[in-house]
Each structure stands twice: as structure tokens, then as C-alpha cells.
Amino acid sequence: MAMHFDLVDLRLMVHIADANSMTRGAELSFISLPAASTRIKNLEESIGTKLLYRTSQGVTLTPPGQAFVTHARMVLGQIEHLRGDMQEYVRGIKGHVRVFANTTSLSEFLPPVLRSFLRRHPDVNIDLRERLSHDIVRAVTEGQTDIGIVAGLVRTENLETLRYRRDRLVLVVPKGHALDGEMQIDFAQTLDLDHVGLHESSAIHAFLRQASDQLHRPIKQRIQVGNFESACRMIESGVGVGVLPESAASRHGQSMGIALVPLSDAWSLREMLICVRSLEALPSFARELVEMLVADAGGDLARECETE
């Protein structure tokens, strides 16, 4: 089967999929509607199957169309990475590593390792972003990022993974609070209390929102703050309680009047994984960063591949 398409075709299909509209997709691609229609027709003839369902309400993707758009996003993402890397080389930068991480690893574990790595590699830049674990898996799978750090029960599909760390979410209360000294507590019991939460774009906020939605009860957010230290200070002052990583709460508890109460929920104990598409395919400096992360976590973590 001879299939012929170019980057314009790829971008057009992605734009149509995003807009659910041939007209809007053509506008976003900066081509006329007749030209867009002709391109889609030629694509479908070349591939030998329909890519779009056309209705009076717009267009939607057929199963082959969904597969096409998935691969188109990956190809276009790689091209953007290529463009960005070439621009970095022009400016004298010899390498670029993209890392997507969950809230806890980004705030608690990554800074000293990344500092050491950047000192060793002054000609390498790092693009570090906070994302939800399932979004990180998708980004690694689609080639949007080189290295991902995820937590909790998340499908890693065919990605190569390495055990990283283990952390627990705990309830943080002010010293002297009625729950201070409790052996453990269910997350559901905390929903009657005022909570100090992280901002809505944080991964932990979204994770706890999902947990409360499963209980069909809202979290009583009294205030939202930008980081773990601010949350602990608000809790110390009596604004409310909060669910935070034990690593962060223990560190701030050394200088603040807060107490930690373990959560009894199974999801509170979270395994962290480093995930990549292929460790061998990474540039040498990116592989070195992975090795530094594993060594910082203990040095004796075994490599494993998961194919769920």
C-alpha cells in the first residue's frame, strides 16, 4: 500500500480533531476549506479507509482517524523538539533533557540532584514540568518528554520503568489538635474538616480531588497555597488540616508546630517510578541523569520493565 502524506496533512488532521470541525481545522492550518477537503480526500484514498465521520454537527474521527492523529501528534511533537534542540545548539547548548514529574518528587527529591547534574553538564539544559502521573505516562509514550517520574497506581503501558522512591500521604494537623496522637485515620473522616490545599494546577490537588469524588463528597477547601511549606504554616496557625507527603511534612515539622497522622487508605502509600520509552535510546547525558536519580534514591533499586 502506497501512502503519501506530509506535515501539512498531519497538522490538518490534528487541528480538525481538536476543533471537531473541518472549517475550523482548515483555518488553524491556514489553508482554504476546499484545499483541506481535497487533502483529507487524498489522504483517505491513499490509506484506503475513512478517517472522518461527517455529520451536520461537524466531524469526528473514525478509529483509523484516531490512530492517525495519535501518531501525527507524536511526529509533530518530535519535530518541535528537533527545532528547539537545534536552536539550543546555535546558542552553544549541546543538550536538552525534558523531565515531567509529580508534585512530591519535584518539590522534595529532584532539586539537589538536578543541581549536581547541571554543574557537571554546563552545556545541557533541563526543561522540568509538574504534571499528573497519567499525563506524564502519555507524554513519555508520545515523545513529549524524555524522562517521567510518576507515583501511585498508574498504567505505564509499554514503557521502561525503574523503581525510584516510596512516599506516603499523611494528614497534617496543628500541634494539640483533637487528632494529634491518633494512630491513623481514614481520608473520608477528614472531609468533615476544613482543609488547607495546594493550588488547582498541582498534581496532589487533582489526586485528592479524585479521591474525594470517588467518595461522592467534596473537600472543604478553606485556603489554597502554592507549596508544601506554605501549607504547613497555614496548618500550624490553625487555618485547617491538610493531606501532604510525609517527606515534606516531616521536614517542615522539625521547625513548625504540626503533627502527622497516617492515613489508613491503601492509596496513601505511593510507589514512585522513573519511566522512559527506552533507556538505551536516550542521549548519554540523559541516561546519566537517570542514573543519578536512582543513586540518590538509594543506589540499590533494580531496573524492571513493565508491559501491562
C-alpha positions as CSV (number, residue, x, y, z in Angstrom):
1,M,0.0,0.0,0.0
2,A,1.5,3.4,-1.1
3,M,0.6,6.1,1.4
4,H,1.5,9.7,0.8
5,F,1.1,12.5,3.3
6,D,3.2,15.4,4.5
7,L,3.5,17.6,7.6
8,V,0.6,19.8,6.4
9,D,-1.6,16.7,6.3
10,L,-0.5,15.8,9.9
11,R,-1.2,19.3,11.3
12,L,-4.5,19.5,9.4
13,M,-5.8,16.2,10.9
14,V,-4.7,17.3,14.4
15,H,-6.4,20.7,14.0
16,I,-9.6,19.0,12.7
17,A,-9.6,16.6,15.6
18,D,-9.1,19.4,18.2
19,A,-11.9,21.5,16.7
20,N,-14.2,18.7,15.6
21,S,-14.7,20.9,12.5
22,M,-13.3,20.8,9.0
23,T,-13.8,24.5,8.6
24,R,-12.0,25.4,11.9
25,G,-9.3,22.9,11.2
26,A,-8.6,24.5,7.8
27,E,-8.5,27.9,9.4
28,L,-6.0,26.7,12.1
29,S,-3.9,25.2,9.3
30,F,-4.0,28.4,7.3
31,I,-5.4,26.8,4.2
32,S,-8.8,27.1,2.4
33,L,-11.7,24.8,3.2
34,P,-11.7,23.3,-0.4
35,A,-7.9,22.7,-0.1
36,A,-8.4,21.0,3.3
37,S,-11.2,18.8,1.9
38,T,-9.1,17.8,-1.0
39,R,-6.2,16.9,1.3
40,I,-8.4,14.7,3.5
41,K,-9.9,13.0,0.5
42,N,-6.4,12.3,-0.9
43,L,-5.3,11.0,2.5
44,E,-8.3,8.7,2.8
45,E,-7.7,7.3,-0.8
46,S,-4.0,6.9,-0.1
47,I,-4.6,5.0,3.2
48,G,-7.6,3.1,1.9
49,T,-10.1,4.0,4.6
50,K,-12.2,6.8,6.0
51,L,-10.5,9.0,8.6
52,L,-13.6,11.2,9.5
53,Y,-17.2,10.8,10.2
54,R,-19.0,13.7,8.6
55,T,-22.3,14.9,10.1
56,S,-24.4,18.1,10.1
57,Q,-22.9,18.8,13.6
58,G,-19.3,18.6,12.4
59,V,-16.8,15.8,12.0
60,T,-15.4,13.2,14.4
61,L,-12.6,10.7,14.0
62,T,-13.1,7.1,12.8
63,P,-10.9,4.5,14.6
64,P,-8.3,4.7,11.9
65,G,-8.6,8.5,12.2
66,Q,-7.9,8.3,15.9
67,A,-4.8,6.2,15.3
68,F,-3.6,8.6,12.6
69,V,-4.0,11.6,14.9
70,T,-2.2,9.9,17.7
71,H,0.8,9.2,15.5
72,A,0.6,12.7,14.0
73,R,0.8,14.3,17.4
74,M,3.9,12.2,18.2
75,V,5.6,13.1,14.9
76,L,4.8,16.8,15.3
77,G,6.0,16.8,18.9
78,Q,9.3,15.3,17.8
79,I,9.7,18.0,15.1
80,E,9.1,20.7,17.7
81,H,11.7,19.1,19.9
82,L,14.1,18.9,17.0
83,R,13.5,22.6,16.3
84,G,14.1,23.5,19.9
85,D,17.2,21.4,20.2
86,M,18.7,22.9,17.0
87,Q,18.1,26.4,18.4
88,E,19.8,25.4,21.6
89,Y,22.9,24.2,19.6
90,V,23.0,27.5,17.8
91,R,23.2,29.3,21.2
92,G,26.0,26.9,22.3
93,I,23.9,24.5,24.3
94,K,24.9,20.9,23.5
95,G,22.0,19.0,25.0
96,H,18.5,19.3,26.3
97,V,16.6,17.0,28.7
98,R,12.9,17.1,29.3
99,V,11.6,15.9,32.6
100,F,8.0,15.7,33.7
101,A,7.5,14.9,37.4
102,N,4.8,14.6,40.0
103,T,4.5,17.2,42.8
104,T,6.3,15.3,45.5
105,S,9.4,14.3,43.5
106,L,9.7,17.8,42.0
107,S,9.5,19.6,45.4
108,E,11.3,17.1,47.7
109,F,13.8,15.0,45.8
110,L,14.8,16.5,42.4
111,P,16.4,19.9,43.3
112,P,19.7,18.6,44.7
113,V,20.2,16.0,42.0
114,L,19.4,18.4,39.2
115,R,21.8,21.0,40.8
116,S,24.6,18.4,40.7
117,F,23.8,17.3,37.2
118,L,23.8,20.9,35.8
119,R,27.1,21.6,37.5
120,R,28.6,18.5,35.8
121,H,27.0,19.5,32.4
122,P,27.1,23.3,31.9
123,D,26.3,22.8,28.2
124,V,23.0,20.9,28.9
125,N,19.6,22.5,29.7
126,I,16.7,20.9,31.6
127,D,13.0,21.5,30.9
128,L,11.3,20.5,34.2
129,R,7.5,20.5,34.5
130,E,4.9,19.3,37.0
131,R,2.2,17.0,35.7
132,L,-0.3,14.4,36.8
133,S,1.1,10.9,36.7
134,H,-1.3,9.7,33.9
135,D,-0.4,12.8,31.9
136,I,3.3,12.0,32.4
137,V,2.9,8.5,31.1
138,R,1.1,9.8,28.0
139,A,3.8,12.4,27.5
140,V,6.6,9.9,27.7
141,T,4.7,7.5,25.4
142,E,4.1,10.2,22.8
143,G,7.7,11.5,23.0
144,Q,6.8,14.9,24.5
145,T,9.2,14.3,27.4
146,D,12.4,12.2,27.8
147,I,12.0,11.2,31.5
148,G,8.9,10.9,33.6
149,I,8.6,10.4,37.4
150,V,5.1,9.1,38.4
151,A,3.5,8.0,41.6
152,G,0.7,5.7,42.7
153,L,-1.3,3.1,40.7
154,V,-0.8,4.3,37.1
155,R,-0.5,2.2,34.0
156,T,2.9,2.5,32.4
157,E,1.9,0.6,29.3
158,N,5.0,-0.5,27.3
159,L,7.3,2.0,28.9
160,E,10.6,1.0,30.5
161,T,10.5,1.8,34.3
162,L,12.9,1.9,37.2
163,R,11.8,1.9,40.8
164,Y,12.6,5.3,42.3
165,R,11.2,6.1,45.8
166,R,8.3,5.4,48.1
167,D,6.4,8.1,49.9
168,R,3.2,8.2,52.0
169,L,0.5,10.8,52.1
170,V,-0.4,11.8,55.7
171,L,-2.9,14.1,57.4
172,V,-1.1,17.1,58.9
173,V,-2.7,18.8,61.8
174,P,-1.7,21.6,64.3
175,K,0.0,20.5,67.5
176,G,-2.6,20.0,70.1
177,H,-5.4,19.3,67.6
178,A,-8.0,16.7,68.5
179,L,-6.4,14.3,66.1
180,D,-2.9,14.9,67.3
181,G,-1.6,11.5,68.5
182,E,-4.1,9.3,66.6
183,M,-2.6,6.1,65.2
184,Q,-4.3,6.5,61.8
185,I,-7.4,8.0,60.2
186,D,-9.5,7.4,57.0
187,F,-9.3,10.1,54.4
188,A,-13.2,10.1,54.4
189,Q,-13.1,11.2,58.1
190,T,-11.1,14.2,57.2
191,L,-13.7,15.6,54.8
192,D,-15.7,17.0,57.7
193,L,-12.7,19.3,58.5
194,D,-11.5,22.5,56.9
195,H,-8.6,21.7,54.6
196,V,-5.5,23.7,53.5
197,G,-4.8,22.6,49.9
198,L,-2.4,23.2,47.2
199,H,-3.3,25.2,44.1
200,E,-5.5,23.7,41.5
201,S,-2.8,23.1,39.0
202,S,-0.8,20.9,41.3
203,A,-0.8,17.1,40.9
204,I,-1.7,16.4,44.5
205,H,-4.7,18.7,44.4
206,A,-6.0,16.7,41.4
207,F,-5.2,13.4,43.1
208,L,-7.1,14.3,46.3
209,R,-10.0,15.7,44.3
210,Q,-10.3,12.3,42.5
211,A,-10.2,10.5,45.9
212,S,-13.0,12.7,47.3
213,D,-15.0,12.4,44.1
214,Q,-14.9,8.6,44.5
215,L,-16.4,9.1,48.0
216,H,-19.0,11.4,46.5
217,R,-18.1,14.1,49.0
218,P,-16.3,17.4,48.4
219,I,-13.1,18.6,50.1
220,K,-13.8,21.7,52.3
221,Q,-11.0,23.9,50.9
222,R,-10.5,26.7,53.4
223,I,-7.5,28.1,51.6
224,Q,-5.2,27.1,48.8
225,V,-1.4,27.8,48.8
226,G,1.4,27.4,46.4
227,N,3.8,24.9,48.1
228,F,4.2,22.5,51.0
229,E,5.9,25.0,53.3
230,S,3.1,27.5,53.0
231,A,0.6,24.7,53.6
232,C,2.4,23.6,56.8
233,R,2.5,27.2,58.0
234,M,-1.2,27.6,57.4
235,I,-1.9,24.3,59.2
236,E,0.4,25.4,62.1
237,S,-1.6,28.6,62.5
238,G,-4.9,26.7,62.8
239,V,-6.4,27.5,59.4
240,G,-7.2,23.8,58.8
241,V,-5.7,20.4,58.2
242,G,-4.0,19.1,55.1
243,V,-3.0,16.0,53.3
244,L,0.6,16.2,52.3
245,P,3.6,13.9,51.5
246,E,5.2,12.5,54.7
247,S,8.6,13.5,53.4
248,A,7.7,17.2,53.1
249,A,5.6,17.3,56.3
250,S,8.3,15.6,58.4
251,R,10.9,18.1,57.1
252,H,8.8,21.1,58.0
253,G,7.6,19.5,61.2
254,Q,11.2,19.9,62.6
255,S,10.7,23.6,62.8
256,M,6.9,24.0,62.9
257,G,4.1,23.1,65.4
258,I,2.5,20.4,63.3
259,A,1.7,16.7,63.8
260,L,1.4,13.9,61.3
261,V,-1.4,11.3,61.3
262,P,-1.0,8.3,59.0
263,L,-3.9,7.7,56.5
264,S,-5.3,4.2,56.5
265,D,-6.3,4.4,52.8
266,A,-4.3,2.0,50.6
267,W,-3.6,4.7,48.0
268,S,-1.8,6.8,50.6
269,L,1.3,4.7,50.2
270,R,2.7,5.5,46.8
271,E,5.4,3.9,44.8
272,M,7.4,6.3,42.5
273,L,8.7,5.1,39.2
274,I,11.1,6.7,36.7
275,C,9.7,5.9,33.2
276,V,11.3,6.3,29.7
277,R,10.4,4.9,26.3
278,S,13.9,3.3,26.1
279,L,16.8,3.9,28.4
280,E,19.3,2.8,25.7
281,A,17.8,5.3,23.2
282,L,18.3,8.3,25.5
283,P,21.4,10.5,24.9
284,S,24.3,9.7,27.2
285,F,23.7,12.7,29.4
286,A,20.0,11.9,29.8
287,R,21.0,8.3,30.9
288,E,23.4,9.8,33.3
289,L,20.6,11.9,34.9
290,V,18.5,8.7,35.3
291,E,21.5,7.0,37.0
292,M,22.0,10.0,39.3
293,L,18.3,9.9,40.3
294,V,18.4,6.2,41.1
295,A,21.7,6.5,43.0
296,D,20.3,9.4,45.0
297,A,17.2,7.3,45.9
298,G,19.5,4.6,47.4
299,G,21.6,3.1,44.7
300,D,20.2,-0.5,45.1
301,L,17.0,-0.2,43.1
302,A,16.6,-2.8,40.5
303,R,15.7,-2.0,36.9
304,E,12.5,-3.5,35.7
305,C,10.4,-3.4,32.6
306,E,6.6,-3.3,32.8
307,T,4.4,-4.3,29.9
308,E,0.8,-4.1,31.2
